Amino acid sequence: MKSFIPLLIAAGIFSLVACAQQPEPEAAPDSGTASATKTFSANVQPILTKNCVSCHSGDKPAEGLNLESYDGLAKGIHNGREAAFVAGKSSESMIVKVLTGDGAKQMPPDKNDAVSAEDVATIAAWVDAGAKND
């Protein structure tokens, strides 16, 4: 049994040295999409056009919220009585709350037509970055 102890110690040391020499796995290249600044015209407006303007447009938009333009979104709902977003605070913004179902209403009302999680994240990122008009 005593003759196996040096052999076990040598095997243990060899294992530690071999593991220490393994190269670190390379990180996936950063595509830059997560940290890229979202703009209203390039990122947010197309989402609103695709998912919202069929009801929220024209002279009498649903809830008085016209989503055809930045100005309409900035005006808010009920013809300006309630803000649609709080710049820098997506968690407090009505537009994000209704899209995630955290608000009094879920939009769009048919859950089968829900805005994708990626699109909601884009809108939230834009709001968190200050909800600026470009």
C-alpha positions as CSV (number, residue, x, y, z in Angstrom):
1,M,0.0,0.0,0.0
2,K,2.9,2.4,0.8
3,S,4.2,2.0,-2.8
4,F,0.9,3.4,-4.2
5,I,1.0,6.7,-2.2
6,P,3.8,8.3,-4.3
7,L,2.0,7.1,-7.4
8,L,-1.3,8.7,-6.3
9,I,0.5,11.9,-5.4
10,A,2.2,12.1,-8.8
11,A,-1.1,11.4,-10.6
12,G,-2.8,14.1,-8.6
13,I,-0.1,16.7,-9.4
14,F,-0.2,15.7,-13.1
15,S,-4.0,16.2,-13.2
16,L,-3.7,19.6,-11.6
17,V,-1.0,20.7,-14.0
18,A,-2.9,19.4,-17.0
19,C,-6.1,21.2,-16.0
20,A,-4.2,24.5,-15.3
21,Q,-2.8,24.4,-18.9
22,Q,-6.2,24.1,-20.6
23,P,-6.9,27.2,-22.6
24,E,-9.8,29.3,-21.5
25,P,-12.8,29.0,-23.9
26,E,-13.0,32.0,-26.2
27,A,-15.9,34.3,-25.6
28,A,-18.5,34.7,-28.3
29,P,-17.9,37.9,-30.3
30,D,-20.1,40.8,-29.2
31,S,-22.5,41.6,-32.0
32,G,-23.1,45.0,-30.3
33,T,-26.9,44.7,-30.6
34,A,-27.5,44.6,-26.8
35,S,-25.5,47.8,-26.2
36,A,-26.4,49.6,-29.3
37,T,-28.5,52.7,-28.9
38,K,-32.0,52.3,-30.0
39,T,-33.6,55.2,-32.0
40,F,-37.2,56.0,-32.4
41,S,-37.3,56.1,-36.2
42,A,-35.0,53.1,-36.9
43,N,-36.1,50.8,-34.0
44,V,-39.3,51.8,-32.2
45,Q,-41.5,53.3,-35.0
46,P,-41.4,50.1,-37.1
47,I,-42.6,48.0,-34.1
48,L,-45.4,50.4,-33.4
49,T,-46.4,50.5,-37.1
50,K,-46.4,46.7,-37.3
51,N,-48.3,46.1,-34.1
52,C,-50.2,49.2,-33.0
53,V,-51.2,51.8,-35.6
54,S,-54.1,49.8,-37.0
55,C,-56.0,51.0,-33.9
56,H,-53.9,53.8,-32.6
57,S,-53.9,56.2,-35.6
58,G,-56.0,58.7,-37.4
59,D,-58.3,61.4,-36.1
60,K,-59.9,59.2,-33.3
61,P,-57.2,56.8,-32.2
62,A,-58.0,54.2,-29.5
63,E,-57.6,55.7,-26.0
64,G,-56.6,59.0,-27.7
65,L,-53.1,57.6,-28.3
66,N,-51.8,58.1,-31.8
67,L,-48.7,56.0,-32.4
68,E,-48.1,57.1,-36.0
69,S,-45.3,59.5,-34.8
70,Y,-43.0,60.4,-32.0
71,D,-45.2,63.4,-31.2
72,G,-48.3,61.2,-30.9
73,L,-46.5,58.9,-28.5
74,A,-45.0,61.7,-26.5
75,K,-48.4,63.3,-26.2
76,G,-49.6,60.3,-24.3
77,I,-53.1,58.7,-23.9
78,H,-56.5,60.3,-23.4
79,N,-55.3,63.2,-25.5
80,G,-52.4,64.0,-23.2
81,R,-53.9,63.3,-19.8
82,E,-51.5,60.4,-19.1
83,A,-47.9,60.0,-20.3
84,A,-47.1,57.1,-22.6
85,F,-43.6,56.9,-21.3
86,V,-41.3,58.2,-18.6
87,A,-37.9,58.9,-20.2
88,G,-35.2,56.8,-18.6
89,K,-37.7,54.6,-16.7
90,S,-39.2,51.8,-18.8
91,S,-40.6,50.0,-15.7
92,E,-42.7,53.1,-15.0
93,S,-43.8,53.6,-18.6
94,M,-47.3,52.8,-19.7
95,I,-46.2,51.7,-23.2
96,V,-43.9,49.0,-21.7
97,K,-46.4,48.0,-19.1
98,V,-49.2,47.4,-21.5
99,L,-46.9,45.4,-23.9
100,T,-45.7,43.2,-21.0
101,G,-49.1,42.8,-19.4
102,D,-48.0,44.6,-16.3
103,G,-50.5,47.5,-16.9
104,A,-54.2,47.8,-16.4
105,K,-54.6,46.6,-20.0
106,Q,-52.7,44.1,-22.2
107,M,-51.9,45.4,-25.7
108,P,-52.5,44.2,-28.2
109,P,-55.7,42.8,-26.6
110,D,-55.5,39.5,-28.5
111,K,-52.6,37.6,-26.8
112,N,-52.1,35.7,-30.0
113,D,-50.9,38.9,-31.5
114,A,-48.6,39.8,-28.7
115,V,-45.6,41.9,-29.5
116,S,-42.4,39.8,-29.4
117,A,-40.2,39.9,-26.3
118,E,-37.4,41.1,-28.4
119,D,-39.5,44.1,-29.7
120,V,-40.7,44.9,-26.2
121,A,-37.0,44.9,-25.0
122,T,-36.2,47.2,-27.9
123,I,-38.9,49.7,-26.8
124,A,-37.8,49.4,-23.1
125,A,-34.2,50.0,-24.1
126,W,-35.2,53.1,-26.0
127,V,-37.2,54.4,-23.1
128,D,-34.3,53.7,-20.6
129,A,-31.9,55.5,-22.9
130,G,-34.1,58.7,-22.6
131,A,-36.8,58.1,-25.2
132,K,-35.4,60.7,-27.5
133,N,-36.8,61.7,-30.9
134,D,-34.3,61.4,-33.6
